[in-house]
Amino acid sequence: MNSSWNLMLILLSGFVNTSILLERKFLTANAQDVPEVEIWTYGHDSSTKPCIMVSFIVRLNINYGIIEGTYDLPAKQSRVVSGNCGVKTQNILIEWTDKNHRNAMKLKFNLKLAKESSYSLDEIAFEISTSLFAHNDNTTLKLLHLANDFTTWLHWSYLCPNDRELPLYHMENMEEPVAIMEVSHIHLEAFHVQNKMQFSRPIKCDTGLSTGQIIAISISSVLIAVILIGTLIWFYCWRNRYQSGYIRI
């Protein structure tokens, strides 16, 4: 009897371990493909005491009149030029030069005071040179996104590997979006209070798994469960038959 229970426990343990290994495999399958991301920081005291820390990859898909194309923000060539570490509002201004023209991105965070204080990224503003899109007339395209994105508890950071698409509107006409901001590998924090260049404990987004990965894990778990149950039924029938034969003798 003890040997039977031991075998059942071994099979159950094998099922659990296999399920965990499958989940880890899917979760870490693309870990080596994650590109290196720049971390932008701003602090009014010193560079080692930031109030804002931001890290993500940005791609702009613009379709505005004759201006059309895709542009990847060159994070390594960018720099933080200014910011604000206010009590309720904080912002950071990032600039870079491309084709001898200035470009900029400004992020604004607001604090929400409630029973559990939180903050969110409420405004994203771009100043983009049209020369980046093979446009002869060098003008500055001003784009704006207004929303309560990436809401996070105070003294926590927000972490999400998922891709997000945020609509951008022309500042002179907020009726229809003229561009899409694709942002990925997001890690950000505002109202940072630690005296070190390190993100606080993260709040993660819903899931880093795609639909296909979730389906694959579910199917694998079900198949393993069916095999386990079938094995246990076979073992139970074999044991009863063996015991019946022993008693008959």
Steps between C-alpha positions, in 0.01 A plus 500: 500500500782739588677428173178585311470838668870565442456434129199732486696774676791456260268530199327806646834664576612432145185666364550813712870529414434454129231771503737741676777426251266562207388832645859610564597399148234723344564786740875507435503394135555857380703626795821511295326700225422794728699797363708728714287791618615844610396626844412869516513659845444844647555634851533850638752410771757293313527230238499235774164613644250488213132574540422356155638186335375394156603219271321379186531458123305743281394473137289766329266416212396832348235563234433872483431652160801441276709400803496124532746249641645317798766634734685329788608732777882474528518460878880475511536837325249673728553694820294644785507880483252600770223387730299574808477314832178654627291370788194416287635531145831389356639508146808420301616644165712284270668637187703359213642624171441316175595632156619817672153575634376510858233255617345464843273285716343624823335273758271632772395303810224596742440383855153374592425548869249249633480229764791331322706764319599425143646677198475465123655623177242759393670680214747414224606781266727478196674761288615316189679644196322414174842457336517158667234381256669610177299819504674794330337769709656482846224582744429381852212260545347533847324185621313439826357205691273563799389210721554333837747235391701253708332582831719386789500520878715768655855382582467215248618477140309377195645211298359354179669319208181512292464726199258791539359727233414855604325745264668835432309809395616819334496776761296724271235234433414244769209340315677212325840339564770567242756255639542193716765469767611139537666455839651179639727371779351757734650572840426834661464674832411850611501653849803283571634556854788256532850645505628266230479441127274198527133440425274423794313173528299460176131457437481282190245524223241226455709248308814470295360203309345516157173322425686225314728435795208483743322249272816290468550486877133413557502219242824356638364505855177327393689229310725434797196484730327249269812281490530515879134410558520216248810363669336514843186321370713229338702456818184484714343232276824301488535511878140382558543217251826398665345507849193303381723232353703483821185460715357232268818298536 
